[in-house]
Every structure is written in structure tokens, then in C-alpha cells.
Amino acid sequence: MEVFVIEPDFSSMTKIELRAYVIAHPNDKAAFHAFVDRFTSEASTETFDIPKTHSEVEEVEILIRKKLEQLKTK
């Protein structure tokens, strides 16, 4: 008896589906690479200098809190 393994089509999966698949199949290296490639290609290329003063650190903390709140409301 032959067993056929159907390879999932990672490119047709949504981000949520791909993430769930990777979590459910932690040893699937192809899935992990597809996941990293997808999220890396869609990530912002914007970079920032490291905060040097206490006020700059506070400003970054405020920006992070604002971004997290924006993400919660989506």
C-alpha cells in the first residue's frame, strides 16, 4: 500500500494560517522557511538609532505603546 503525502501550498495560506501551521508542525523546516520569508519580505525596512538619553527612551516607549494600541483596534 502506497502512502501519498500532500505538501501544503504555503503561498496560498494567509499569515494566520501559515503561523498556525508552523506552530502545529514545529519540525517542518519548509514551513518555517516559508513563514520567515513571508514575514521578512513584508516587514518594514525602516531603521532607528538606539536611544541615547532618558527622554529618547521614554519617547520610544510612548511610540511602542501607541503602536500596540493601534494593533489592538484593528
Secondary structure, 3 states (H helix, E strand, C coil): CCCCCCCCCHHHCCHHHHHHHHHHCCCCHHHHHHHHHHHHHHCCCCCCCCCCCHHHHHHHHHHHHHHHHHHHCC
